[in-house]
């Protein structure tokens, strides 16, 4: 393995949050079972969307193939040959407030995951791969540094071409 990154820590926060909500509201289950179940479903959906969406394990093997394995089964796992691409661009989620990149992190209502766009040309119109990931804090920068320094992908600002970023 050349690079291996783990699931986001937000998975654990999500599980703790759901269990805490369940335990703190268990008394209302005897009075309003339907309301309790509806309330818990809404909490799970909100926690999934804002904390765990696109949570994944990521690894780059010795053949320069990027494997993304999502935690949630309805997100299809992705395999990308990095040698097929020359340029990359990225957009940060709303929680990526530490970086210098301003695509996407100025509004809480925007998409909560990071996005990497790979392309063969600087106009990002041909042979484009869009990768959505939710990694631990600091690991996204580690991934970008690896792609730039080891895989020799050049950063090119897509300037919103194709609507990849918000």
C-alpha positions in Angstrom: 0.0 0.0 0.0 1.3 3.4 -0.9 -1.4 5.4 0.9 -4.2 4.3 3.2 -6.7 6.6 4.9 -9.5 5.5 7.4 -13.1 6.3 8.0 -14.1 9.7 9.3 -14.3 10.2 13.0 -17.8 11.6 12.5 -19.0 8.1 12.2 -18.4 7.6 15.9 -19.9 10.9 16.8 -23.0 10.0 14.8 -23.4 6.7 16.6 -22.9 8.3 20.0 -25.3 11.1 19.1 -28.0 8.6 18.0 -27.6 6.5 21.1 -27.7 9.6 23.4 -30.9 10.8 21.7 -32.5 7.4 22.0 -31.6 7.1 25.7 -32.6 10.6 26.6 -36.0 10.2 25.0 -36.8 6.5 25.9 -39.3 7.7 28.5 -41.5 9.3 25.8 -41.8 6.0 23.9 -44.5 4.7 26.3 -46.6 7.8 25.8 -46.0 8.5 22.1 -44.5 5.6 20.3 -45.1 6.9 16.8 -43.8 10.3 17.6 -40.7 8.8 19.2 -40.0 6.7 16.1 -40.6 9.6 13.7 -38.3 11.8 15.9 -35.5 9.1 15.9 -35.8 8.6 12.1 -35.4 12.3 11.5 -32.3 12.4 13.8 -30.7 9.5 12.0 -31.3 11.1 8.6 -29.9 14.5 9.7 -26.9 12.9 11.4 -26.2 10.9 8.2 -26.5 13.8 5.9 -24.4 16.3 8.0 -21.8 14.0 9.5 -21.5 10.6 7.7 -22.4 11.1 4.1 -19.7 9.7 1.8 -17.6 8.5 4.7 -15.1 6.1 3.2 -11.8 4.3 3.5 -9.3 5.2 0.8 -6.2 3.5 -0.4 -3.8 3.8 -3.2 -2.0 0.5 -4.1 1.4 -0.2 -5.7 -0.2 0.0 -9.2 -1.3 3.6 -8.7 -5.0 2.6 -8.4 -7.2 4.6 -6.1 -9.8 2.5 -4.2 -12.6 4.2 -2.4 -14.8 2.0 -0.2 -17.8 3.8 1.2 -19.2 2.8 4.6 -22.8 3.2 3.5 -23.8 0.4 1.1 -25.9 2.5 -1.4 -22.8 4.6 -2.3 -21.0 2.4 -4.9 -17.3 1.8 -4.3 -15.0 3.5 -6.8 -11.8 2.4 -8.4 -9.7 4.9 -10.4 -6.4 4.4 -12.3 -4.5 7.6 -11.4 -2.2 7.3 -14.4 -5.1 8.0 -16.7 -5.4 11.6 -15.4 -3.1 14.6 -15.5 -5.0 17.4 -13.7 -7.0 17.7 -10.5 -9.2 20.2 -8.8 -11.0 20.0 -5.5 -13.8 21.7 -3.4 -14.0 21.5 0.4 -17.1 20.8 2.4 -18.5 23.3 4.8 -16.4 21.9 7.6 -13.1 22.5 5.7 -12.5 25.9 7.3 -8.8 25.4 7.9 -7.6 25.5 4.3 -7.0 28.3 1.9 -9.5 26.9 -0.7 -12.8 28.8 -0.7 -14.9 26.5 -2.9 -17.8 25.3 -0.8 -16.9 26.1 2.7 -18.7 29.4 3.2 -22.2 28.1 3.8 -23.5 25.6 6.3 -26.3 24.6 3.9 -23.9 23.4 1.2 -22.7 19.9 0.6 -20.9 18.5 3.6 -18.3 16.3 1.8 -15.1 17.1 -0.1 -14.9 16.7 -3.8 -12.0 15.8 -6.1 -12.3 16.2 -9.8 -9.7 14.5 -12.0 -9.3 15.2 -15.7 -7.0 14.9 -18.7 -7.3 18.5 -19.7 -7.4 21.9 -17.9 -10.9 22.7 -19.1 -12.3 19.7 -17.2 -14.6 18.7 -20.1 -13.1 15.3 -21.2 -12.5 12.2 -19.2 -13.6 13.5 -15.9 -13.8 11.6 -12.7 -15.7 13.1 -9.7 -14.8 11.7 -6.3 -16.8 12.6 -3.2 -15.1 11.7 0.1 -15.6 12.4 3.8 -12.3 11.7 5.5 -10.8 12.6 8.9 -9.7 16.1 9.4 -6.2 16.5 7.9 -6.5 13.4 5.8 -7.9 15.2 2.8 -4.9 17.5 2.7 -2.7 14.4 3.0 -4.5 12.9 0.0 -4.1 16.1 -2.0 -0.4 16.4 -1.2 0.1 12.7 -2.2 -1.7 13.2 -5.5 0.3 16.3 -6.3 3.8 15.2 -5.2 3.9 11.4 -5.7 1.3 10.9 -8.5 2.4 14.1 -10.2 -1.2 15.4 -10.8 -1.2 19.1 -11.5 -3.6 21.4 -9.8 -5.8 23.3 -12.3 -8.6 25.5 -11.3 -11.7 24.3 -13.1 -13.4 27.7 -12.4 -16.7 25.9 -12.0 -16.6 24.2 -15.4 -19.3 21.6 -15.6 -20.8 22.7 -12.3 -18.6 20.5 -10.2 -18.4 23.0 -7.4 -21.0 25.2 -5.7 
